[in-house]
Amino acid sequence: MDRAELTTEQVLKRDIPWEHYMSTKLISGTCLQLLRRYDHKPESQRAPLLEEDGPAYVRVFLNILRSISKEETVEYVLALIDEMLATNPKRAALFYDQSLSGEDIYEPFLRLLWKGNWFVQEKSCKILTDIISARPKLQNGMLPNGDSSNSKSKLTSTHDVLRGLVDWLCSQLRNPTHPSCSIPTAIHCLSTLLREPYVRTLFVQADGIKLLIPLISPASTQQSIQLLYETCLCIWLLSFYDAAVDYLSTTRVMPRLVEVVKGSTKEKVVRVVVMSFRNLLAKGAFAAQMIDLGLPQIVQNLKAQAWSDEDLLDALNQLEVGLKDNLKKLSSFDKYKQQVLLGHLDWSPMHKDPGFWRENINNFEENDFQILRVLMTIIDTSSDTTALAVACYDLSQFLQYHPSGRIVVADLKAKDRVMKLMNHENTEVRKNALLCVQRLFLGAKYASFLQA
């Protein structure tokens, strides 16, 4: 059988030759005795054993993973541990029992993350995620697994584990080992691990955020809904970390989140996206993006629906108030600037409002005419015909209203770039490119005679 398609159920049906391992001294007699009591027994019999001797079983499993390399046995023990934790997640605390203080509880799983087949990698990742997330809080300057502020212990540190996990998870998002399971597994584990501030730092440093953005899109199947939910949960967790927020502001995350919240009927998805909006609202230029993308009306529509989740209702109310406050503060030029920087150009009223251009023409000089440079980039690279037409029109408006418009636009070498669009297949693009070129040749004195 293809090892990539193995299931836990299939692996747990195996009969492992424990007696042979004892005769070859790979496991001890005590270990064999514990395994005989536990192996192939129902949960009703295993639960009391783990209640009474849980740390001893953890030691047995760890010793087997260290001393036996046979693939079938490694898979079997990982499946046993995975099942033990899945049945009762609180059992992860067994790994931190005082009697295991000298054991390197992380090393076997961290090693298998990179060396095993897909089944082994997936189980190692899930188990590591479960046990490291369950570690006790810092006590008396000591961390689990032998860490301390001045420790020279050779035991694998929690920082080593978290770094190893983040590296592996990012590698799965970039180049999946398994065609259908790698990404859901990676996102599932990240949605747990990103609760840790240190993991957020590692993830941003690993350039992991850009790997999340493409996964934010409306979902249809149950599997894709769960993946979408956990991806948005990752975004929400990252929204508490300033360096992650700074990075998110350079991506298309906001339009994608807005599309998701407009199209999703799954309450948990809507909740985590709305909570992300609430966190991002006060940071950077996100408020302007939200307003430009029509979020105030979307929030009104969401509030009219019958949600049962109180956290969602609270978040919607807070978001509504925050958006209203920002709408009052946001000048028309701020909105225009945000629209241009996002490349979301459409025929909103400000473009053809003479008052807007008269009042704000000097604002175009900010940052060495940054807005004009972005308009030129849109003209050079966009495939959106509306964006091209609006960019040409806005450039023509700048020529009309700015006293040095022709000189500035000439310095940007705009003429040849706009003239290329005079042969565009789209009528609207051709018309506005022609208007821009005419105003460029005529200058401000005669430009007002030309009408769009």
Salt bridges, closest charged atoms under 4 A:
GLU5 OE2 - HIS178 NE2 3.23
ASP15 OD1 - HIS40 NE2 3.29
GLU19 OE2 - ARG36 NH2 3.17
ASP39 OD2 - HIS40 NE2 3.96
GLU43 OE2 - ARG91 NH2 2.59
ASP53 OD2 - ARG37 NH1 3.96
GLU71 OE1 - ARG3 NE 3.00
GLU72 OE2 - ARG3 NH2 3.38
GLU72 OE1 - LYS70 NZ 3.75
GLU75 OE2 - ARG3 NE 2.56
GLU75 OE1 - ARG14 NH1 2.82
ASP82 OD2 - LYS123 NZ 3.21
GLU83 OE1 - ARG46 NH1 2.57
GLU103 OE2 - ARG59 NE 3.19
GLU103 OE1 - ARG66 NH2 3.05
GLU107 OE2 - ARG111 NE 2.96
ASP160 OD1 - ARG163 NH2 2.57
GLU196 OE2 - ARG135 NH1 2.75
ASP207 OD2 - LYS210 NZ 3.12
GLU230 OE2 - HIS188 ND1 2.85
GLU259 OE2 - LYS262 NZ 3.29
ASP309 OD2 - ARG271 NH1 2.86
GLU320 OE1 - LYS303 NZ 2.66
GLU320 OE2 - LYS324 NZ 3.92
GLU365 OE2 - HIS402 NE2 2.73
GLU366 OE1 - LYS337 NZ 3.43
ASP368 OD2 - ARG373 NH2 2.94
ASP380 OD2 - ARG417 NH2 2.62
ASP394 OD2 - HIS351 ND1 2.92
